[in-house]
Amino acid sequence: MKSITITAKVKLYPTSEQMIILNKTLSVIRDVLNYVSAFVFEREGIRYPELAHALYYPLSDDSECI
């Protein structure tokens, strides 16, 4: 099966209030990605089902793991 990637470049013009919310959102995303990256790095060779089982609920809850 062939996959196609489509990329769009957009420019945002957020208000000051939206910029604050956007920065908070991006900060949380960065923290989650760093947490997952460190988790995987510590467990070299972990398979996706194990990773999903270990991280899905801690990351989907509003937990303190991050």
trRosetta pair geometry for C-beta under 8 A, 3 or more apart (Angstrom, degrees):
i j d omega theta_ij theta_ji phi_ij phi_ji
12 22 7.8 145 130 -113 156 160
14 18 3.6 -135 -167 99 106 117
14 19 4.6 149 102 -61 124 71
14 22 5.8 -112 -71 -13 173 142
15 18 4.6 93 47 10 74 104
15 19 6.9 -130 94 -10 38 87
16 19 5.6 -52 -149 31 30 115
16 20 6.8 34 152 -21 62 100
17 20 5.9 -50 -156 29 33 112
17 21 6.7 28 150 -12 64 106
18 21 5.6 -56 -149 41 37 110
18 22 6.0 40 152 -22 69 108
19 22 5.6 -52 -142 38 30 114
19 23 6.3 32 157 -19 64 105
20 23 6.0 -55 -149 36 27 110
20 24 6.5 26 153 -16 62 107
21 24 5.8 -55 -149 37 32 111
21 25 6.2 33 153 -20 66 107
22 25 5.7 -55 -146 37 30 112
22 26 6.2 26 157 -15 65 108
23 26 5.9 -55 -143 40 29 108
23 27 6.2 36 154 -24 63 107
24 27 5.6 -55 -150 33 30 115
24 28 6.6 29 154 -17 63 103
25 28 5.9 -56 -153 35 31 109
25 29 6.4 31 151 -18 65 106
26 29 5.5 -51 -145 37 35 114
26 30 6.2 39 154 -21 66 104
27 30 5.7 -52 -148 35 30 112
27 31 6.4 31 152 -19 63 106
28 31 5.6 -53 -148 36 32 113
28 32 6.4 32 154 -18 66 105
28 66 7.5 60 -152 131 71 159
29 32 5.8 -55 -149 36 30 110
29 33 6.3 28 155 -16 65 108
30 33 5.8 -57 -146 39 29 110
30 34 6.3 29 155 -18 64 108
31 34 5.8 -57 -147 38 29 110
31 35 6.3 32 153 -22 64 107
31 66 4.7 83 142 175 116 118
32 35 5.6 -54 -148 34 31 113
32 36 6.3 27 156 -15 66 106
32 59 6.1 90 -142 -148 110 117
32 66 6.0 -40 -81 -111 60 138
33 36 5.9 -54 -144 39 31 108
33 37 6.1 34 155 -22 64 109
34 37 5.6 -54 -144 37 29 114
34 38 6.3 28 158 -17 64 106
35 38 6.0 -58 -150 38 27 108
35 39 6.3 29 152 -22 63 109
35 59 7.5 165 94 -97 137 110
35 65 6.7 97 -160 129 146 93
35 66 5.2 -85 -50 -115 150 78
36 39 5.5 -54 -146 35 32 116
36 40 6.3 27 158 -15 66 106
36 55 6.4 62 -109 -146 91 160
36 59 7.5 17 -68 -83 103 150
37 40 6.1 -58 -147 39 27 106
37 41 6.2 29 155 -21 64 111
38 41 5.6 -55 -143 37 30 114
38 42 6.4 29 158 -19 64 107
39 42 6.2 -61 -155 35 25 108
39 43 6.7 -14 159 15 62 112
39 51 7.6 122 119 -139 119 89
39 54 7.3 173 176 117 134 129
39 55 6.5 117 117 -79 168 124
40 43 6.2 -80 -145 57 30 87
40 46 6.1 -128 -134 46 69 125
40 51 6.7 15 -93 -117 96 127
41 44 7.2 5 -168 -69 34 76
43 46 4.2 44 121 -45 113 124
46 50 5.2 -123 -170 87 91 124
46 51 5.3 109 133 -62 119 94
46 54 7.9 -51 -168 16 142 144
47 50 5.1 88 61 13 76 105
47 51 6.9 -144 98 -7 36 93
48 51 5.4 -59 -142 39 33 114
48 52 6.0 32 161 -20 70 105
49 52 5.8 -52 -143 37 30 110
49 53 6.2 29 157 -18 64 108
50 53 5.8 -56 -146 38 29 111
50 54 6.1 23 157 -16 65 112
51 54 5.9 -61 -144 40 26 107
51 55 6.0 -13 170 12 64 118
52 55 6.7 -78 -135 52 20 88
52 56 5.3 31 177 -46 66 112
53 56 6.7 -27 -112 9 16 110
54 58 7.8 -24 150 14 55 124
55 58 5.9 -76 -149 52 44 105
55 59 5.2 21 168 -8 85 121
56 59 6.6 -82 -153 45 16 97
56 60 5.8 1 166 -11 62 120
57 60 5.8 -58 -127 42 29 104
57 61 6.0 27 171 -17 66 108
58 61 6.4 -59 -146 37 22 105
58 63 5.2 -82 -163 51 64 158
58 65 4.7 28 173 -4 118 158
59 63 7.4 -81 -82 38 21 115
59 65 7.1 -82 -74 69 60 130
59 66 7.5 82 -118 -53 76 113
63 66 7.3 111 87 1 78 84
